[in-house]
Amino acid sequence: MEVKVKVWIEDDNRNLVFGSGKNEILKYVELTGSISKAATKAGMNYKKAWSHIQVLENYIEDKLVITKKGRGEDSGSKLTPKAKELIELYNQLDEDIKKYSQKRFEELFLKKDELISLKEDDAS
């Protein structure tokens, strides 16, 4: 048994700044060299993927994706070092929180290798 946790970052006005969706798009841009292909892999349309990138770029006031049109060898989309750093930091935060959550879940809910009953009918 395991606990599930979802991690995202909000600004002071509770606007989503960064989370698994934006992280996934950046990873897929790096993998595919294309925002369009990244969107397809993430199961979203191009406009939404591009919007994720723009929102994040506006918030951090820095470029994350460099796009060069054409068909040459250097055409397509590439991540900036800042984007790669954001992916790395988010992944570390996500992993740390999930590890801590699982550890704490086990401390609170598991006794002598048995799950504390969470069913109402077992409470009697």
C-alpha positions in Angstrom: 0.0 0.0 0.0 1.2 3.5 -0.8 0.1 7.1 -0.4 -0.3 9.3 -3.5 0.7 12.9 -3.6 0.5 15.5 -6.4 3.0 18.4 -6.3 2.5 21.8 -7.9 3.7 25.4 -7.3 1.4 28.4 -7.0 2.0 32.1 -6.8 0.7 34.3 -4.0 -2.7 34.6 -5.9 -3.1 30.8 -6.1 -2.3 30.7 -9.8 -0.6 27.5 -11.0 2.9 28.4 -11.9 4.6 25.0 -12.3 3.6 21.4 -11.9 3.6 18.0 -13.6 1.9 19.2 -16.8 4.4 22.0 -17.5 7.2 19.7 -16.4 6.0 17.0 -18.8 5.8 19.4 -21.8 9.3 20.7 -21.2 10.7 17.1 -20.9 8.9 16.2 -24.2 10.2 19.3 -26.0 13.7 18.2 -25.0 13.0 14.6 -26.1 11.3 15.4 -29.4 12.8 18.8 -30.4 9.2 20.0 -31.2 6.4 21.7 -29.2 3.8 20.0 -31.5 5.3 16.5 -30.9 5.6 17.3 -27.2 1.9 18.2 -27.0 0.9 15.0 -28.8 3.0 12.9 -26.4 1.5 14.7 -23.4 -2.0 14.2 -24.8 -2.9 17.8 -25.2 -3.3 20.2 -28.1 -0.5 22.5 -29.4 -2.2 25.6 -28.1 -2.4 24.3 -24.5 1.2 23.1 -24.6 2.4 26.5 -25.9 0.3 28.3 -23.3 2.0 26.2 -20.6 5.4 27.4 -21.8 4.3 31.0 -22.1 2.8 31.1 -18.7 5.9 29.8 -17.1 8.2 32.0 -19.2 6.2 35.1 -18.2 6.3 34.1 -14.5 10.0 33.5 -14.3 10.8 36.3 -16.8 13.2 34.2 -18.8 13.1 32.1 -22.0 12.7 28.4 -21.6 12.3 27.2 -25.2 14.1 28.5 -28.2 12.3 27.7 -31.5 13.9 28.0 -34.9 11.7 27.5 -37.9 12.8 25.8 -41.0 13.9 22.3 -42.0 17.6 22.6 -41.3 19.6 20.6 -38.8 19.3 23.2 -36.1 15.6 23.8 -36.7 13.0 22.9 -34.1 12.6 23.6 -30.4 15.3 23.4 -27.8 15.3 24.0 -24.0 17.4 26.7 -22.5 19.7 25.8 -19.5 17.1 27.5 -17.3 14.4 25.1 -18.5 16.7 22.1 -17.8 17.4 23.5 -14.3 13.6 23.9 -13.6 13.0 20.3 -14.7 15.8 19.1 -12.4 14.6 21.1 -9.4 11.0 20.2 -9.8 11.8 16.5 -10.2 13.9 16.6 -7.0 11.2 18.4 -5.1 8.6 15.9 -6.3 10.7 12.9 -5.5 11.6 14.3 -2.0 7.9 15.0 -1.1 6.8 11.6 -2.3 9.5 9.8 -0.4 8.7 11.7 2.8 4.9 11.2 2.3 5.4 7.4 1.9 7.6 7.3 5.0 5.2 9.3 7.1 2.2 7.2 5.8 4.0 4.1 7.0 4.8 5.6 10.4 1.2 6.7 11.0 -0.9 4.0 9.4 1.1 0.8 9.5 1.6 -1.1 12.7 3.5 -4.4 12.9 3.3 -4.8 9.1 -0.5 -4.5 9.2 -2.6 -1.6 7.9 -4.6 0.2 10.5 -8.2 -0.5 9.5 -9.6 2.4 7.5 -13.0 0.7 6.8 -16.0 1.9 8.8 -17.4 -1.6 9.3 -14.1 -2.8 10.8 -14.3 -0.2 13.5 -16.7 -2.2 15.8 
